[in-house]
């Protein structure tokens, strides 16, 4: 067992500060963030050019160390050595909270293993900031970060998560949003989804609707800017419906004038089901 007293410890080691930085709007910078970045001896940055611009804006001259996925294995022992020599160090990502989509978690584990104090300096988080304005249920939610890029791996991922009742949060490249939504529609069915672009910036935009509606709105135009996808969790209503009840509802729609394909599509959309799976089930 280990007990950390962040500000009452007399260790000769330095402290590791995990510092949140603005997502886009520099006015989101907190006083504590700025004070911490100014007082530490080093800043481990995901992209030193990006963080350098932030430091220049606030007239901070702390020395930067490059720390990202491709050099983390070599950098972590070097950073731990600096901390054990008594130097304080801040770790930052390009935007928002560190340790989410960067190698900060491995650094934290290494620091804890050496009894080095780890302090969180909270601030903006893209996922949570987008979630609370999305209109989808904020609780419970689950954050997945970036999705697999290959279609097969992405579909397998969605298959493993499609029954989760939590609102799901994803980061995605603007160049892959359309294909990701198409894959999601195939596996999840036509759920409510919110596409958030350029969060906190002048072109901030929320597109809310069914997956099919967003795909129609996006069309073939390439998207620009940082993107998040907030996706409705699996419907409780769906879980309560047996296969017989679903098929009976399709039959009822057909009997009342709907075309078979339209009836299957409508039931799939209503209960967040995969249209192709429901089509196969119906014809079996």
C-alpha positions as CSV (number, residue, x, y, z in Angstrom):
1,X,0.0,0.0,0.0
2,X,1.1,3.5,-0.8
3,X,-0.1,6.8,0.6
4,X,0.7,10.1,-1.2
5,X,0.4,13.4,0.6
6,X,0.9,15.7,-2.3
7,X,1.7,18.9,-0.5
8,X,2.9,17.7,3.0
9,X,5.7,15.4,1.9
10,X,9.3,16.2,2.7
11,X,10.9,14.0,0.0
12,X,14.0,15.3,-1.7
13,X,12.5,14.1,-5.0
14,X,10.9,16.6,-7.4
15,X,7.2,16.4,-8.2
16,X,5.5,15.3,-11.5
17,X,2.7,17.7,-12.4
18,X,0.1,16.5,-14.9
19,X,-1.1,19.8,-16.3
20,X,-4.2,20.4,-18.5
21,X,-3.8,23.0,-21.2
22,X,-6.5,24.8,-23.3
23,X,-8.3,22.8,-26.0
24,X,-8.3,25.7,-28.4
25,X,-9.4,28.9,-26.6
26,X,-6.5,30.2,-24.7
27,X,-8.8,32.1,-22.3
28,X,-9.5,28.6,-20.7
29,X,-6.0,28.7,-19.2
30,X,-6.2,28.7,-15.4
31,X,-4.1,30.7,-13.0
32,X,-2.8,27.5,-11.5
33,X,-1.9,26.0,-14.9
34,X,0.2,29.1,-15.7
35,X,1.8,29.2,-12.3
36,X,2.7,25.5,-12.5
37,X,4.2,25.8,-16.0
38,X,6.3,28.8,-14.9
39,X,7.6,27.3,-11.6
40,X,8.6,23.8,-12.7
41,X,12.1,23.1,-14.0
42,X,11.1,21.2,-17.1
43,X,8.0,20.6,-19.2
44,X,7.6,17.3,-21.0
45,X,5.5,18.1,-24.1
46,X,3.8,15.9,-26.7
47,X,4.8,18.4,-29.4
48,X,7.3,21.1,-28.3
49,X,6.4,23.4,-31.2
50,X,2.7,23.4,-30.2
51,X,3.5,23.8,-26.5
52,X,6.2,26.4,-27.3
53,X,3.5,28.6,-28.9
54,X,1.4,28.3,-25.8
55,X,4.4,29.3,-23.6
56,X,5.3,32.2,-25.9
57,X,1.7,33.5,-25.7
58,X,1.9,33.6,-21.9
59,X,5.6,34.7,-21.8
60,X,6.8,31.5,-20.0
61,X,10.4,30.4,-20.6
62,X,10.5,27.0,-18.9
63,X,12.7,24.4,-20.8
64,X,10.8,21.9,-23.0
65,X,11.5,18.2,-23.3
66,X,10.0,16.2,-26.2
67,X,7.9,13.4,-24.9
68,X,5.5,11.5,-27.2
69,X,4.6,7.9,-28.3
70,X,7.7,7.4,-30.4
71,X,10.3,8.3,-27.9
72,X,8.6,7.6,-24.5
73,X,10.5,4.3,-23.9
74,X,13.8,6.2,-23.9
75,X,12.5,9.4,-22.3
76,X,10.7,7.9,-19.2
77,X,14.0,6.8,-17.5
78,X,15.5,10.2,-18.2
79,X,12.5,12.0,-16.8
80,X,12.5,9.8,-13.7
81,X,16.2,10.5,-13.2
82,X,15.5,14.3,-13.3
83,X,12.7,13.9,-10.8
84,X,14.9,11.9,-8.4
85,X,17.5,14.6,-8.6
86,X,15.0,17.0,-7.2
87,X,13.7,18.7,-10.3
88,X,10.0,19.4,-10.7
89,X,8.5,18.5,-14.0
90,X,5.2,19.1,-15.8
91,X,3.8,16.8,-18.4
92,X,1.4,18.2,-21.0
93,X,-0.4,17.0,-24.1
94,X,-1.1,19.1,-27.2
95,X,-4.5,20.1,-25.7
96,X,-6.6,19.2,-22.7
97,X,-5.7,16.6,-20.1
98,X,-2.5,14.7,-20.4
99,X,-2.3,10.9,-20.0
100,X,-5.5,10.3,-22.1
101,X,-4.2,9.9,-25.6
102,X,-0.4,10.2,-25.0
103,X,2.2,8.1,-23.1
104,X,1.7,10.0,-19.8
105,X,0.1,7.0,-18.1
106,X,3.3,5.0,-18.4
107,X,5.3,7.9,-17.0
108,X,2.8,8.1,-14.0
109,X,3.2,4.4,-13.3
110,X,7.0,4.7,-13.4
111,X,6.9,7.7,-11.1
112,X,4.6,6.0,-8.6
113,X,6.9,3.0,-8.6
114,X,9.7,5.3,-7.5
115,X,7.6,7.0,-4.8
116,X,7.6,10.2,-6.7
117,X,4.7,12.5,-6.0
118,X,2.2,12.9,-8.9
119,X,0.0,15.9,-8.9
120,X,-3.0,16.6,-11.2
121,X,-3.5,20.2,-12.3
122,X,-7.1,19.9,-13.7
123,X,-8.5,21.9,-16.6
124,X,-10.2,21.5,-19.9
125,X,-11.2,18.0,-21.2
126,X,-12.5,17.7,-24.8
127,X,-14.5,14.6,-24.2
128,X,-16.3,15.8,-21.1
129,X,-16.8,19.3,-22.4
130,X,-18.4,18.0,-25.6
131,X,-20.5,15.5,-23.6
132,X,-22.2,18.0,-21.3
133,X,-23.4,20.1,-24.3
134,X,-24.3,17.2,-26.6
135,X,-27.8,16.7,-25.3
136,X,-27.1,13.0,-24.8
137,X,-27.2,11.5,-21.3
138,X,-24.1,12.5,-19.4
139,X,-24.4,9.7,-16.9
140,X,-23.4,7.0,-17.3
141,X,-20.8,7.6,-20.0
142,X,-17.7,5.8,-21.2
143,X,-14.7,7.3,-22.9
144,X,-12.9,5.3,-25.6
145,X,-10.6,7.9,-27.2
146,X,-9.4,7.2,-30.7
147,X,-10.9,4.3,-32.7
148,X,-9.1,1.6,-34.6
149,X,-8.4,2.8,-38.2
150,X,-9.0,-0.4,-40.2
151,X,-12.6,-1.2,-41.0
152,X,-12.4,-4.8,-39.8
153,X,-10.8,-3.9,-36.5
154,X,-13.3,-1.0,-36.1
155,X,-16.3,-3.2,-36.8
156,X,-15.0,-5.8,-34.2
157,X,-14.6,-3.0,-31.7
158,X,-18.2,-1.7,-32.3
159,X,-19.5,-5.3,-32.1
160,X,-18.0,-5.7,-28.6
161,X,-19.4,-2.3,-27.5
162,X,-22.9,-2.2,-29.1
163,X,-24.7,-3.5,-26.1
164,X,-23.2,-1.0,-23.7
165,X,-25.9,1.3,-22.2
166,X,-23.5,4.1,-21.5
167,X,-23.2,7.2,-23.7
168,X,-20.0,6.6,-25.7
169,X,-17.3,9.2,-26.4
170,X,-14.8,8.9,-29.3
171,X,-12.1,11.0,-30.8
172,X,-11.8,10.8,-34.6
173,X,-9.9,12.3,-37.5
174,X,-12.0,14.6,-39.7
175,X,-10.9,12.5,-42.7
176,X,-12.3,9.3,-41.1
177,X,-15.6,10.6,-39.6
178,X,-17.7,9.6,-42.6
179,X,-16.4,6.0,-42.8
180,X,-16.5,5.6,-39.1
181,X,-20.2,6.7,-39.0
182,X,-20.9,4.2,-41.9
183,X,-19.3,1.4,-39.9
184,X,-21.1,2.5,-36.7
185,X,-24.5,2.5,-38.5
186,X,-23.9,-1.0,-39.8
187,X,-23.2,-2.4,-36.3
188,X,-25.1,-0.1,-33.9
189,X,-28.1,0.6,-36.0
190,X,-29.4,4.2,-36.4
191,X,-28.7,5.7,-33.0
192,X,-28.6,9.3,-31.9
193,X,-25.1,10.8,-32.4
194,X,-23.5,14.2,-32.0
195,X,-20.6,15.3,-34.1
196,X,-18.6,18.0,-32.4
197,X,-16.0,20.0,-34.3
198,X,-13.5,22.7,-33.3
199,X,-14.5,22.7,-29.6
200,X,-14.0,26.1,-27.9
201,X,-12.8,27.7,-31.1
202,X,-14.5,30.3,-33.3
203,X,-15.9,27.6,-35.7
204,X,-17.2,25.4,-32.9
205,X,-20.1,23.3,-34.2
206,X,-22.5,20.6,-32.9
207,X,-24.4,18.4,-35.4
208,X,-27.1,16.4,-33.6
209,X,-29.2,13.7,-35.1
210,X,-29.5,10.1,-36.2
211,X,-26.3,8.5,-37.7
212,X,-28.1,8.3,-41.1
213,X,-29.0,12.0,-40.8
214,X,-25.4,13.1,-40.1
215,X,-24.1,11.0,-43.0
216,X,-26.6,12.7,-45.3
217,X,-25.6,16.1,-44.0
218,X,-21.9,15.4,-44.3
219,X,-22.2,14.1,-47.9
220,X,-18.9,14.0,-49.8
221,X,-17.6,17.2,-48.4
222,X,-14.3,16.7,-46.4
223,X,-14.6,17.8,-42.8
224,X,-12.1,20.1,-41.2
225,X,-10.9,20.6,-37.6
226,X,-10.7,18.5,-34.5
227,X,-13.7,16.1,-34.2
228,X,-15.4,14.2,-31.5
229,X,-18.3,11.7,-31.7
230,X,-20.8,11.4,-28.8
231,X,-23.0,8.3,-29.4
232,X,-26.2,7.2,-27.6
233,X,-25.8,4.0,-25.6
234,X,-27.8,0.8,-26.3
235,X,-31.5,1.3,-25.8
236,X,-33.1,-0.3,-22.7
237,X,-36.2,-0.7,-24.9
238,X,-34.2,-2.9,-27.2
239,X,-33.1,-5.1,-24.4
240,X,-36.7,-5.7,-23.4
241,X,-37.8,-6.8,-26.8
242,X,-37.7,-10.5,-27.8
243,X,-37.0,-11.7,-31.3
244,X,-40.6,-12.7,-31.6
245,X,-41.8,-9.2,-30.6
246,X,-39.5,-7.6,-33.1
247,X,-40.7,-9.8,-35.9
248,X,-44.3,-9.2,-34.9
249,X,-43.8,-5.5,-35.0
250,X,-42.3,-5.7,-38.5
251,X,-45.3,-7.9,-39.7
252,X,-47.7,-5.3,-38.2
253,X,-46.0,-2.5,-40.2
254,X,-46.2,-4.5,-43.4
255,X,-49.8,-5.4,-42.8
256,X,-50.6,-1.7,-42.3
257,X,-49.1,-0.6,-45.6
258,X,-45.3,-0.4,-45.2
259,X,-42.9,-2.1,-47.6
260,X,-40.9,-4.9,-46.1
261,X,-37.5,-3.2,-46.3
262,X,-38.9,0.0,-44.9
263,X,-40.6,-1.8,-42.0
264,X,-37.4,-3.6,-41.1
265,X,-35.4,-0.4,-41.3
266,X,-37.9,1.5,-39.1
267,X,-37.8,-1.2,-36.4
268,X,-34.0,-1.4,-36.5
269,X,-33.8,2.4,-36.1
270,X,-36.4,2.4,-33.3
271,X,-34.5,-0.1,-31.2
272,X,-30.9,0.7,-32.2
273,X,-30.5,-2.6,-34.0
274,X,-28.3,-3.5,-37.0
275,X,-30.6,-3.4,-40.0
276,X,-28.7,-6.2,-41.9
277,X,-28.9,-8.5,-38.9
278,X,-32.6,-7.8,-38.4
279,X,-33.2,-8.4,-42.1
280,X,-31.5,-11.8,-41.9
281,X,-33.4,-12.7,-38.8
282,X,-36.7,-11.8,-40.4
283,X,-36.0,-13.9,-43.5
284,X,-34.9,-16.9,-41.4
